[in-house]
Protein backbone atom coordinates (compact mmCIF):
# COMPACT_ATOMS: atom_id res chain seq x y z
CA UNK A 1 0.00 0.00 0.00
CA UNK A 2 1.15 3.53 -0.67
CA UNK A 3 2.11 6.14 1.87
CA UNK A 4 -0.06 9.23 1.93
CA UNK A 5 0.72 12.91 1.74
CA UNK A 6 -0.28 13.40 5.37
CA UNK A 7 -0.08 17.18 5.19
CA UNK A 8 -2.27 17.48 2.11
CA UNK A 9 -5.35 19.57 2.70
CA UNK A 10 -8.73 18.58 1.34
CA UNK A 11 -8.68 21.21 -1.39
CA UNK A 12 -5.21 20.08 -2.54
CA UNK A 13 -6.36 16.48 -2.84
CA UNK A 14 -9.60 17.47 -4.52
CA UNK A 15 -7.78 19.59 -7.11
CA UNK A 16 -5.33 16.82 -7.80
CA UNK A 17 -8.20 14.36 -8.18
CA UNK A 18 -10.00 16.61 -10.64
CA UNK A 19 -6.80 17.24 -12.63
CA UNK A 20 -5.80 13.59 -13.00
CA UNK A 21 -9.30 12.42 -13.85
CA UNK A 22 -9.74 15.20 -16.42
CA UNK A 23 -6.53 14.30 -18.22
CA UNK A 24 -7.69 10.71 -18.68
CA UNK A 25 -10.88 11.90 -20.33
CA UNK A 26 -8.94 14.34 -22.51
CA UNK A 27 -6.60 11.59 -23.73
CA UNK A 28 -9.62 9.48 -24.68
CA UNK A 29 -11.59 12.35 -26.24
CA UNK A 30 -10.63 11.56 -29.89
CA UNK A 31 -11.90 7.97 -29.63
CA UNK A 32 -15.02 6.48 -31.14
CA UNK A 33 -16.86 3.73 -29.32
CA UNK A 34 -15.24 1.24 -31.69
CA UNK A 35 -11.75 2.64 -31.02
CA UNK A 36 -12.36 2.28 -27.29
CA UNK A 37 -13.72 -1.29 -27.42
CA UNK A 38 -11.18 -3.30 -29.42
CA UNK A 39 -8.36 -5.23 -27.70
CA UNK A 40 -5.29 -5.72 -29.88
CA UNK A 41 -3.54 -8.41 -27.81
CA UNK A 42 -3.82 -10.03 -24.34
CA UNK A 43 -1.14 -7.72 -22.89
CA UNK A 44 -3.16 -4.64 -23.85
CA UNK A 45 -6.59 -3.52 -22.68
CA UNK A 46 -9.32 -1.59 -24.51
CA UNK A 47 -9.41 2.13 -23.80
CA UNK A 48 -12.95 1.76 -22.46
CA UNK A 49 -11.75 -0.83 -19.96
CA UNK A 50 -8.93 1.47 -18.75
CA UNK A 51 -11.43 4.30 -18.18
CA UNK A 52 -13.71 2.01 -16.20
CA UNK A 53 -11.10 0.06 -14.25
CA UNK A 54 -9.46 3.10 -12.66
CA UNK A 55 -12.96 4.25 -11.67
CA UNK A 56 -13.74 0.81 -10.22
CA UNK A 57 -10.65 1.24 -8.03
CA UNK A 58 -12.05 4.40 -6.41
CA UNK A 59 -15.56 2.97 -6.15
CA UNK A 60 -14.38 -0.29 -4.59
CA UNK A 61 -11.61 0.67 -2.22
CA UNK A 62 -12.81 4.15 -1.21
CA UNK A 63 -16.55 4.60 -1.71
CA UNK A 64 -17.72 1.06 -0.97
CA UNK A 65 -15.44 0.57 2.03
CA UNK A 66 -15.44 4.06 3.57
CA UNK A 67 -18.63 5.88 2.60
CA UNK A 68 -21.80 4.66 4.38
CA UNK A 69 -24.86 4.05 2.22
CA UNK A 70 -22.94 4.41 -1.06
CA UNK A 71 -24.66 2.48 -3.84
CA UNK A 72 -22.60 1.11 -6.75
CA UNK A 73 -23.34 2.62 -10.14
CA UNK A 74 -23.91 -0.86 -11.58
CA UNK A 75 -23.38 -4.10 -9.58
CA UNK A 76 -22.13 -5.88 -12.72
CA UNK A 77 -19.11 -3.58 -12.98
CA UNK A 78 -17.41 -5.25 -10.01
CA UNK A 79 -17.04 -8.34 -12.19
CA UNK A 80 -16.30 -6.56 -15.47
CA UNK A 81 -13.61 -4.14 -14.31
CA UNK A 82 -11.65 -5.91 -11.58
CA UNK A 83 -8.17 -6.47 -12.98
CA UNK A 84 -6.28 -9.02 -10.88
CA UNK A 85 -7.50 -8.65 -7.28
CA UNK A 86 -8.18 -12.19 -6.11
CA UNK A 87 -9.55 -10.86 -2.82
CA UNK A 88 -12.32 -9.12 -4.80
CA UNK A 89 -13.53 -12.36 -6.32
CA UNK A 90 -14.24 -13.55 -9.84
CA UNK A 91 -13.62 -11.25 -12.81
CA UNK A 92 -13.86 -11.12 -16.58
CA UNK A 93 -10.92 -12.86 -18.28
CA UNK A 94 -8.18 -10.44 -19.30
CA UNK A 95 -7.74 -11.74 -22.90
CA UNK A 96 -11.49 -11.25 -23.48
CA UNK A 97 -11.81 -7.61 -22.42
CA UNK A 98 -12.26 -6.66 -26.07
CA UNK A 99 -15.52 -8.64 -26.11
CA UNK A 100 -17.21 -6.06 -23.87
CA UNK A 101 -19.24 -4.23 -26.52
CA UNK A 102 -21.51 -3.23 -23.64
CA UNK A 103 -21.38 -1.02 -21.62
CA UNK A 104 -20.80 1.67 -24.23
CA UNK A 105 -18.14 4.35 -24.06
CA UNK A 106 -20.82 6.85 -23.06
CA UNK A 107 -21.96 4.49 -20.29
CA UNK A 108 -18.40 4.34 -18.97
CA UNK A 109 -18.14 8.13 -19.03
CA UNK A 110 -21.39 8.28 -17.03
CA UNK A 111 -19.87 5.79 -14.57
CA UNK A 112 -16.86 8.03 -14.14
CA UNK A 113 -19.06 11.08 -13.54
CA UNK A 114 -21.12 9.23 -10.93
CA UNK A 115 -18.05 8.09 -8.98
CA UNK A 116 -16.37 11.48 -9.27
CA UNK A 117 -19.38 13.26 -7.82
CA UNK A 118 -19.70 10.81 -4.93
CA UNK A 119 -16.01 10.83 -4.07
CA UNK A 120 -15.61 14.61 -4.20
CA UNK A 121 -18.73 14.98 -2.05
CA UNK A 122 -17.31 12.55 0.55
CA UNK A 123 -13.70 13.74 0.48
CA UNK A 124 -13.95 16.01 3.51
CA UNK A 125 -15.36 13.20 5.66
CA UNK A 126 -12.93 10.46 4.68
CA UNK A 127 -10.57 9.05 7.31
CA UNK A 128 -6.86 9.33 6.67
CA UNK A 129 -6.61 5.71 5.54
CA UNK A 130 -9.21 6.37 2.85
CA UNK A 131 -7.47 9.57 1.74
CA UNK A 132 -4.30 7.53 1.34
CA UNK A 133 -6.23 5.20 -0.95
CA UNK A 134 -7.39 8.18 -3.01
CA UNK A 135 -3.76 9.20 -3.46
CA UNK A 136 -2.83 5.64 -4.40
CA UNK A 137 -5.73 5.58 -6.85
CA UNK A 138 -4.53 8.77 -8.54
CA UNK A 139 -1.05 7.34 -9.09
CA UNK A 140 -2.70 4.13 -10.28
CA UNK A 141 -4.70 6.17 -12.80
CA UNK A 142 -1.53 7.91 -14.02
CA UNK A 143 -0.05 4.49 -14.74
CA UNK A 144 -3.15 3.70 -16.78
CA UNK A 145 -2.90 6.99 -18.65
CA UNK A 146 0.40 5.78 -20.07
CA UNK A 147 -1.00 2.31 -20.71
CA UNK A 148 -4.02 3.85 -22.42
CA UNK A 149 -1.72 5.59 -24.90
CA UNK A 150 0.60 2.65 -25.53
CA UNK A 151 -2.31 0.22 -25.91
CA UNK A 152 -3.95 2.55 -28.42
CA UNK A 153 -0.65 2.84 -30.28
CA UNK A 154 -0.49 -0.93 -30.60
CA UNK A 155 -4.13 -1.11 -31.66
CA UNK A 156 -3.82 1.58 -34.33
CA UNK A 157 -0.60 0.00 -35.66
CA UNK A 158 -2.63 -3.09 -36.66
CA UNK A 159 -5.06 -1.02 -38.73
CA UNK A 160 -3.91 -1.00 -42.39
CA UNK A 161 -4.84 2.69 -42.55
CA UNK A 162 -2.34 3.40 -39.73
CA UNK A 163 -4.43 6.23 -38.28
CA UNK A 164 -2.85 8.89 -36.08
CA UNK A 165 -4.39 9.45 -32.67
CA UNK A 166 -2.98 12.99 -32.53
CA UNK A 167 -2.32 15.58 -35.20
CA UNK A 168 1.28 16.66 -34.82
CA UNK A 169 3.80 18.35 -37.12
CA UNK A 170 6.66 16.30 -38.47
CA UNK A 171 9.71 16.39 -36.23
CA UNK A 172 12.23 19.05 -37.18
CA UNK A 173 15.56 17.50 -38.24
CA UNK A 174 18.42 18.24 -35.86
CA UNK A 175 22.10 17.44 -35.79
CA UNK A 176 23.03 14.00 -34.59
CA UNK A 177 24.36 13.95 -31.03
CA UNK A 178 28.05 13.49 -30.46
CA UNK A 179 29.53 10.15 -29.42
CA UNK A 180 28.74 8.70 -26.04
CA UNK A 181 30.85 9.71 -23.11
CA UNK A 182 30.92 8.03 -19.75
CA UNK A 183 30.00 9.34 -16.31
CA UNK A 184 31.60 7.49 -13.43
CA UNK A 185 29.06 6.34 -10.87
CA UNK A 186 29.24 6.09 -7.10
CA UNK A 187 31.15 3.13 -5.79
CA UNK A 188 31.13 1.27 -2.52
CA UNK A 189 28.22 1.25 -0.10
CA UNK A 190 25.20 3.33 -1.24
CA UNK A 191 21.55 3.59 -0.27
CA UNK A 192 18.63 3.14 -2.65
CA UNK A 193 14.88 2.73 -2.28
CA UNK A 194 12.18 5.00 -0.94
CA UNK A 195 13.02 6.69 2.35
CA UNK A 196 9.43 6.75 3.54
CA UNK A 197 9.71 10.25 4.94
CA UNK A 198 7.43 12.31 2.75
CA UNK A 199 5.62 12.32 -0.55
CA UNK A 200 4.28 9.26 -2.31
CA UNK A 201 5.85 5.95 -3.27
CA UNK A 202 4.48 2.56 -4.20
CA UNK A 203 5.16 -0.19 -1.69
CA UNK A 204 7.65 -1.97 -3.98
CA UNK A 205 9.97 1.07 -3.94
CA UNK A 206 10.94 0.48 -0.32
CA UNK A 207 12.32 0.03 2.13
CA UNK A 208 15.47 2.13 1.92
CA UNK A 209 18.46 -0.17 2.12
CA UNK A 210 22.19 -0.36 1.56
CA UNK A 211 23.81 -2.04 -1.41
CA UNK A 212 27.36 -2.23 -2.76
CA UNK A 213 28.39 -0.83 -6.13
CA UNK A 214 31.56 -1.89 -7.90
CA UNK A 215 33.41 0.70 -10.01
CA UNK A 216 31.29 1.50 -13.07
CA UNK A 217 30.19 4.24 -15.44
CA UNK A 218 26.96 5.13 -17.22
CA UNK A 219 26.59 6.55 -20.72
CA UNK A 220 25.61 10.20 -20.59
CA UNK A 221 22.51 9.70 -22.75
CA UNK A 222 20.24 6.96 -24.13
CA UNK A 223 21.05 5.07 -27.32
CA UNK A 224 19.63 6.73 -30.45
CA UNK A 225 17.80 5.41 -33.49
CA UNK A 226 20.84 6.17 -35.61
CA UNK A 227 23.04 4.03 -33.39
CA UNK A 228 20.43 1.28 -33.51
CA UNK A 229 20.41 1.35 -37.30
CA UNK A 230 24.17 0.72 -37.20
CA UNK A 231 23.46 -2.34 -35.03
CA UNK A 232 20.94 -3.60 -37.58
CA UNK A 233 23.24 -2.97 -40.53
CA UNK A 234 26.06 -4.81 -38.79
CA UNK A 235 23.89 -7.93 -38.54
CA UNK A 236 22.93 -7.43 -34.90
CA UNK A 237 19.66 -9.32 -35.28
CA UNK A 238 21.39 -12.17 -37.16
CA UNK A 239 24.36 -12.78 -34.85
CA UNK A 240 23.56 -15.27 -32.10
CA UNK A 241 26.67 -14.40 -30.09
CA UNK A 242 25.12 -11.10 -28.97
CA UNK A 243 21.92 -12.63 -27.62
CA UNK A 244 20.76 -14.33 -24.47
CA UNK A 245 19.53 -17.84 -25.24
CA UNK A 246 15.89 -16.97 -24.58
CA UNK A 247 16.28 -13.79 -26.61
CA UNK A 248 17.75 -15.60 -29.59
CA UNK A 249 14.91 -18.14 -29.49
CA UNK A 250 12.44 -15.22 -29.40
CA UNK A 251 14.10 -13.47 -32.37
CA UNK A 252 14.01 -16.67 -34.41
CA UNK A 253 10.46 -17.65 -33.48
CA UNK A 254 8.96 -14.18 -34.01
CA UNK A 255 11.06 -13.08 -36.99
CA UNK A 256 12.28 -9.96 -35.18
CA UNK A 257 14.64 -7.75 -37.20
CA UNK A 258 14.00 -4.21 -35.93
CA UNK A 259 12.27 -2.33 -33.09
CA UNK A 260 8.51 -2.64 -32.89
CA UNK A 261 6.62 -0.37 -35.36
CA UNK A 262 9.66 0.04 -37.67
CA UNK A 263 9.49 -0.65 -41.41
CA UNK A 264 12.15 -0.33 -44.07
CA UNK A 265 11.21 1.04 -47.50
CA UNK A 266 12.73 2.76 -50.48
CA UNK A 267 13.14 5.96 -48.46
CA UNK A 268 14.75 4.24 -45.49
CA UNK A 269 13.37 3.38 -42.07
CA UNK A 270 10.00 4.62 -40.85
CA UNK A 271 8.25 4.11 -37.52
CA UNK A 272 4.60 4.19 -36.49
CA UNK A 273 3.67 6.43 -33.58
CA UNK A 274 0.72 8.21 -32.05
CA UNK A 275 1.32 10.78 -34.81
CA UNK A 276 1.01 8.12 -37.54
CA UNK A 277 3.83 6.75 -39.68
CA UNK A 278 6.85 9.03 -39.84
CA UNK A 279 10.51 8.73 -40.88
CA UNK A 280 12.74 7.40 -38.13
CA UNK A 281 14.56 10.32 -36.53
CA UNK A 282 18.20 9.20 -36.17
CA UNK A 283 18.80 11.68 -33.35
CA UNK A 284 15.92 10.51 -31.14
CA UNK A 285 16.32 7.80 -28.50
CA UNK A 286 15.42 4.35 -29.76
CA UNK A 287 12.24 3.00 -28.23
CA UNK A 288 9.91 -0.02 -28.34
CA UNK A 289 12.75 -2.47 -27.82
CA UNK A 290 12.62 -5.47 -25.52
CA UNK A 291 15.03 -6.40 -22.75
CA UNK A 292 16.37 -9.07 -25.11
CA UNK A 293 17.12 -6.46 -27.78
CA UNK A 294 18.59 -3.98 -25.31
CA UNK A 295 20.88 -6.64 -23.87
CA UNK A 296 21.97 -7.75 -27.36
CA UNK A 297 22.76 -4.16 -28.36
CA UNK A 298 24.82 -3.68 -25.19
CA UNK A 299 26.78 -6.84 -25.97
CA UNK A 300 27.38 -5.67 -29.55
CA UNK A 301 28.57 -2.30 -28.24
CA UNK A 302 31.02 -3.89 -25.81
CA UNK A 303 29.07 -2.71 -22.79
CA UNK A 304 26.17 -3.88 -20.62
CA UNK A 305 22.90 -2.66 -19.16
CA UNK A 306 23.10 -0.79 -15.84
CA UNK A 307 21.87 -2.44 -12.69
CA UNK A 308 18.87 -0.91 -10.96
CA UNK A 309 21.09 0.23 -8.10
CA UNK A 310 23.62 1.89 -10.43
CA UNK A 311 20.87 3.76 -12.28
CA UNK A 312 18.98 4.83 -9.17
CA UNK A 313 22.10 5.96 -7.34
CA UNK A 314 23.08 8.12 -10.33
CA UNK A 315 19.58 9.64 -10.61
CA UNK A 316 19.01 10.57 -6.98
CA UNK A 317 20.09 14.16 -7.53
CA UNK A 318 18.34 14.56 -10.90
CA UNK A 319 14.98 16.36 -10.94
CA UNK A 320 12.40 13.71 -11.76
CA UNK A 321 9.95 16.32 -13.07
CA UNK A 322 12.42 17.37 -15.75
CA UNK A 323 12.61 16.06 -19.27
CA UNK A 324 10.10 15.22 -21.99
CA UNK A 325 7.06 13.82 -20.19
CA UNK A 326 3.28 13.92 -20.58
CA UNK A 327 1.71 17.25 -19.58
CA UNK A 328 -1.55 17.33 -21.53
CA UNK A 329 -3.48 15.61 -24.29
CA UNK A 330 -0.98 16.34 -27.05
CA UNK A 331 1.08 13.84 -28.96
CA UNK A 332 3.84 12.21 -26.88
CA UNK A 333 6.97 11.21 -28.76
CA UNK A 334 10.67 11.03 -27.87
CA UNK A 335 12.74 14.12 -28.55
CA UNK A 336 16.29 14.13 -29.93
CA UNK A 337 19.05 12.95 -27.65
CA UNK A 338 20.88 15.63 -25.71
CA UNK A 339 24.57 16.24 -25.33
CA UNK A 340 26.00 17.62 -22.13
CA UNK A 341 28.74 17.25 -19.57
CA UNK A 342 26.61 15.16 -17.20
CA UNK A 343 23.83 12.61 -17.37
CA UNK A 344 20.98 13.68 -19.65
CA UNK A 345 17.42 12.46 -20.26
CA UNK A 346 17.29 10.32 -17.13
CA UNK A 347 13.59 11.16 -16.86
CA UNK A 348 11.43 11.42 -19.96
CA UNK A 349 11.52 10.21 -23.56
CA UNK A 350 12.02 6.48 -22.85
CA UNK A 351 11.91 4.05 -19.98
CA UNK A 352 15.39 2.55 -19.63
CA UNK A 353 15.89 -1.18 -19.23
CA UNK A 354 18.17 -2.35 -16.44
CA UNK A 355 19.73 -5.76 -16.08
CA UNK A 356 18.06 -6.24 -12.70
CA UNK A 357 15.22 -8.62 -11.97
CA UNK A 358 12.07 -7.17 -10.43
CA UNK A 359 12.38 -8.73 -6.98
CA UNK A 360 11.61 -7.34 -3.51
CA UNK A 361 13.98 -4.97 -1.76
CA UNK A 362 15.34 -6.37 1.53
CA UNK A 363 12.66 -6.03 4.19
CA UNK A 364 9.76 -5.59 1.75
CA UNK A 365 6.35 -6.56 3.10
CA UNK A 366 3.03 -6.47 1.27
CA UNK A 367 0.16 -4.52 2.77
CA UNK A 368 -2.84 -6.26 4.28
CA UNK A 369 -6.01 -6.65 2.25
CA UNK A 370 -6.73 -6.41 -1.44
CA UNK A 371 -4.40 -3.47 -2.09
CA UNK A 372 -1.53 -5.73 -1.00
CA UNK A 373 -1.94 -7.41 -4.39
CA UNK A 374 -0.90 -4.21 -6.18
CA UNK A 375 2.80 -4.97 -6.73
CA UNK A 376 4.28 -7.77 -4.67
CA UNK A 377 2.74 -10.74 -6.41
CA UNK A 378 4.28 -9.74 -9.74
CA UNK A 379 7.87 -10.08 -8.53
CA UNK A 380 8.67 -13.05 -10.76
CA UNK A 381 10.23 -13.24 -14.21
CA UNK A 382 10.20 -9.50 -14.95
CA UNK A 383 12.91 -6.84 -15.24
CA UNK A 384 13.10 -3.32 -13.83
CA UNK A 385 12.96 -0.20 -15.99
CA UNK A 386 13.89 3.20 -14.59
CA UNK A 387 13.14 6.83 -15.36
CA UNK A 388 10.05 7.90 -17.28
CA UNK A 389 8.90 8.16 -20.89
CA UNK A 390 7.31 10.79 -23.11
CA UNK A 391 3.96 9.20 -22.18
CA UNK A 392 4.53 9.23 -18.40
CA UNK A 393 2.47 11.95 -16.67
CA UNK A 394 4.83 14.57 -15.29
CA UNK A 395 5.21 14.28 -11.54
CA UNK A 396 4.47 10.55 -11.51
CA UNK A 397 8.07 9.31 -11.41
CA UNK A 398 11.07 9.51 -9.10
CA UNK A 399 14.50 7.87 -8.80
CA UNK A 400 13.13 4.99 -6.70
CA UNK A 401 10.26 4.24 -9.12
CA UNK A 402 10.28 0.64 -10.35
CA UNK A 403 8.56 -0.01 -13.66
CA UNK A 404 8.62 -3.67 -14.67
CA UNK A 405 7.86 -5.80 -17.71
CA UNK A 406 8.68 -9.24 -19.07
CA UNK A 407 11.85 -9.41 -21.17
CA UNK A 408 10.05 -9.95 -24.49
CA UNK A 409 7.60 -7.05 -24.10
CA UNK A 410 8.20 -3.89 -26.10
CA UNK A 411 4.91 -2.11 -26.79
CA UNK A 412 5.81 0.46 -24.13
CA UNK A 413 8.18 3.40 -24.72
CA UNK A 414 11.21 1.33 -23.69
CA UNK A 415 14.83 2.10 -24.58
CA UNK A 416 18.26 1.80 -23.01
CA UNK A 417 21.32 3.51 -21.61
CA UNK A 418 24.63 1.66 -21.56
CA UNK A 419 26.86 0.94 -18.58
CA UNK A 420 30.33 -0.49 -18.26
CA UNK A 421 32.66 -1.76 -15.57
CA UNK A 422 35.73 0.27 -14.63
Secondary structure, DSSP 8 states (H G I E B T S, - for coil): -----TT--HHHHHHHHHHHHHHHHHHHTT--HHHHH---STTS--HHHHHHHHHHHHIIIIIIHHSTT---S-TTHHHHS--S-GGG-----GGGGGG---S-HHHHHHHHHHHHHHHHHHGGG--HHHHHHHHHHHHHHHHHHHHHHHHHHHHHHTSTT---SS---------------EEE---EEEEES---SSS---GGG---EEEEE-SEEEESS--BHHHHHHHHHTTGGG-GGGS-HHHHHHHHHHT--SSTTEEEETTEEEEEETTEEEE--TTBB--S--HHHHHHHHHHTT-EE--HHHHHHHHTTS-TT-SS-B-SSS-----B----SS---SSSS-EEEEEEE----TT----SSGGGGSSGGG-SSEEEEEE--TTSBTTS--TT--EEEETT--SSSEE--EEEE-
